[in-house]
Amino acid sequence: MEPAMPELGPFQSGKLWLRELLGFEKDTLHVLIGLLVFVLVILFFRRKPWQALPIICVALAAMAGEAWDLYELVRVRGKAWAEIPWGYLLHDLWVTTIIPAGIFLMAYALRPVSVKRAMDEGRADMDHPPGS
């Protein structure tokens, strides 16, 4: 007789429920969560996509999600550290942050000339460049 599989923790159960509700694969859900965090931070904090705060929040959200996954693997499911699928955790970090990071880098490279000039001159008010 095989031992019963330990229950999923609340975070894993919530992710499975969301995947079933939306009909997305795991990686697609990670991409969407990364984009959602990026856009919400831009809107809520009134930041520009080339500023650091949105991408930092995406990275922190991705790390928090993977830390919670790690917690549930060790505490809820009883996995030993040697059994942790580190490659999957790193893959999830990569998938969650890659699209927002690409948007950040493109927005930074294509930001308006007046903002570039203000940054080069060391002016602090880059949210309201001259002529905006």
One Martini backbone bead per residue (centre of mass of N, CA, C, O) as a GRO file, in nm:
protein
  132
    1MET     BB    1   0.094   0.038   0.025
    2GLU     BB    2   0.064   0.363  -0.041
    3PRO     BB    3   0.130   0.659   0.052
    4ALA     BB    4  -0.011   0.941   0.119
    5MET     BB    5  -0.059   1.237  -0.011
    6PRO     BB    6  -0.007   1.529   0.073
    7GLU     BB    7  -0.138   1.808   0.116
    8LEU     BB    8  -0.215   2.100   0.003
    9GLY     BB    9  -0.164   2.408   0.025
   10PRO     BB   10  -0.313   2.713  -0.005
   11PHE     BB   11  -0.143   2.817  -0.242
   12GLN     BB   12  -0.164   2.571  -0.432
   13SER     BB   13  -0.472   2.559  -0.436
   14GLY     BB   14  -0.511   2.845  -0.553
   15LYS     BB   15  -0.356   2.797  -0.816
   16LEU     BB   16  -0.528   2.564  -0.921
   17TRP     BB   17  -0.796   2.715  -0.924
   18LEU     BB   18  -0.703   2.939  -1.121
   19ARG     BB   19  -0.627   2.754  -1.355
   20GLU     BB   20  -0.911   2.632  -1.389
   21LEU     BB   21  -1.070   2.893  -1.427
   22LEU     BB   22  -0.881   3.009  -1.677
   23GLY     BB   23  -0.710   2.782  -1.845
   24PHE     BB   24  -0.409   2.781  -1.758
   25GLU     BB   25  -0.094   2.756  -1.749
   26LYS     BB   26   0.159   2.799  -1.536
   27ASP     BB   27   0.335   2.995  -1.708
   28THR     BB   28   0.109   3.189  -1.788
   29LEU     BB   29   0.043   3.278  -1.501
   30HIS     BB   30   0.318   3.404  -1.442
   31VAL     BB   31   0.315   3.616  -1.662
   32LEU     BB   32   0.050   3.759  -1.571
   33ILE     BB   33   0.143   3.837  -1.289
   34GLY     BB   34   0.382   4.011  -1.374
   35LEU     BB   35   0.214   4.213  -1.544
   36LEU     BB   36   0.015   4.298  -1.325
   37VAL     BB   37   0.216   4.418  -1.130
   38PHE     BB   38   0.343   4.623  -1.321
   39VAL     BB   39   0.081   4.783  -1.389
   40LEU     BB   40  -0.019   4.847  -1.101
   41VAL     BB   41   0.227   5.011  -1.014
   42ILE     BB   42   0.207   5.225  -1.230
   43LEU     BB   43  -0.082   5.319  -1.152
   44PHE     BB   44  -0.076   5.351  -0.837
   45PHE     BB   45   0.225   5.514  -0.833
   46ARG     BB   46   0.282   5.681  -1.087
   47ARG     BB   47   0.467   5.539  -1.299
   48LYS     BB   48   0.714   5.456  -1.507
   49PRO     BB   49   0.840   5.192  -1.695
   50TRP     BB   50   1.153   5.307  -1.652
   51GLN     BB   51   1.125   5.265  -1.369
   52ALA     BB   52   1.214   5.067  -1.092
   53LEU     BB   53   0.964   4.985  -0.918
   54PRO     BB   54   0.807   4.781  -1.098
   55ILE     BB   55   1.040   4.564  -1.126
   56ILE     BB   56   1.087   4.522  -0.827
   57CYS     BB   57   0.799   4.419  -0.761
   58VAL     BB   58   0.811   4.174  -0.943
   59ALA     BB   59   1.053   4.037  -0.808
   60LEU     BB   60   0.927   4.023  -0.523
   61ALA     BB   61   0.676   3.859  -0.601
   62ALA     BB   62   0.827   3.615  -0.714
   63MET     BB   63   0.988   3.550  -0.454
   64ALA     BB   64   0.744   3.514  -0.270
   65GLY     BB   65   0.613   3.280  -0.424
   66GLU     BB   66   0.862   3.087  -0.401
   67ALA     BB   67   0.879   3.089  -0.095
   68TRP     BB   68   0.600   2.961  -0.055
   69ASP     BB   69   0.657   2.706  -0.209
   70LEU     BB   70   0.891   2.617  -0.028
   71TYR     BB   71   0.734   2.601   0.234
   72GLU     BB   72   0.528   2.386   0.135
   73LEU     BB   73   0.733   2.167   0.067
   74VAL     BB   74   0.855   2.144   0.358
   75ARG     BB   75   0.607   2.170   0.566
   76VAL     BB   76   0.360   2.026   0.422
   77ARG     BB   77   0.516   1.787   0.240
   78GLY     BB   78   0.812   1.703   0.362
   79LYS     BB   79   1.058   1.804   0.225
   80ALA     BB   80   1.374   1.791   0.150
   81TRP     BB   81   1.627   1.986   0.047
   82ALA     BB   82   1.727   1.769  -0.168
   83GLU     BB   83   1.415   1.765  -0.306
   84ILE     BB   84   1.429   2.031  -0.428
   85PRO     BB   85   1.316   2.205  -0.725
   86TRP     BB   86   1.517   2.447  -0.823
   87GLY     BB   87   1.464   2.472  -1.127
   88TYR     BB   88   1.162   2.546  -1.101
   89LEU     BB   89   1.193   2.800  -0.931
   90LEU     BB   90   1.376   2.954  -1.133
   91HIS     BB   91   1.182   2.939  -1.371
   92ASP     BB   92   0.953   3.102  -1.238
   93LEU     BB   93   1.113   3.361  -1.207
   94TRP     BB   94   1.174   3.402  -1.503
   95VAL     BB   95   0.879   3.400  -1.618
   96THR     BB   96   0.773   3.641  -1.440
   97THR     BB   97   1.014   3.865  -1.532
   98ILE     BB   98   1.078   3.887  -1.844
   99ILE     BB   99   0.858   4.075  -1.963
  100PRO     BB  100   0.886   4.320  -1.772
  101ALA     BB  101   1.190   4.355  -1.833
  102GLY     BB  102   1.155   4.416  -2.134
  103ILE     BB  103   0.978   4.664  -2.099
  104PHE     BB  104   1.172   4.825  -1.927
  105LEU     BB  105   1.411   4.833  -2.133
  106MET     BB  106   1.255   4.967  -2.363
  107ALA     BB  107   1.157   5.217  -2.207
  108TYR     BB  108   1.439   5.317  -2.132
  109ALA     BB  109   1.551   5.343  -2.427
  110LEU     BB  110   1.264   5.520  -2.520
  111ARG     BB  111   1.275   5.755  -2.368
  112PRO     BB  112   1.252   6.066  -2.347
  113VAL     BB  113   1.474   6.315  -2.403
  114SER     BB  114   1.404   6.496  -2.155
  115VAL     BB  115   1.464   6.271  -1.950
  116LYS     BB  116   1.754   6.215  -2.022
  117ARG     BB  117   1.855   6.500  -1.964
  118ALA     BB  118   1.768   6.510  -1.666
  119MET     BB  119   1.942   6.268  -1.580
  120ASP     BB  120   2.219   6.386  -1.671
  121GLU     BB  121   2.174   6.652  -1.479
  122GLY     BB  122   2.035   6.545  -1.196
  123ARG     BB  123   1.739   6.566  -1.190
  124ALA     BB  124   1.463   6.475  -0.988
  125ASP     BB  125   1.221   6.568  -1.194
  126MET     BB  126   1.116   6.303  -1.404
  127ASP     BB  127   0.795   6.304  -1.412
  128HIS     BB  128   0.823   6.633  -1.510
  129PRO     BB  129   0.912   6.723  -1.785
  130PRO     BB  130   0.978   6.926  -2.013
  131GLY     BB  131   0.675   6.960  -2.198
  132SER     BB  132   0.437   6.789  -2.022
   0.00000   0.00000   0.00000
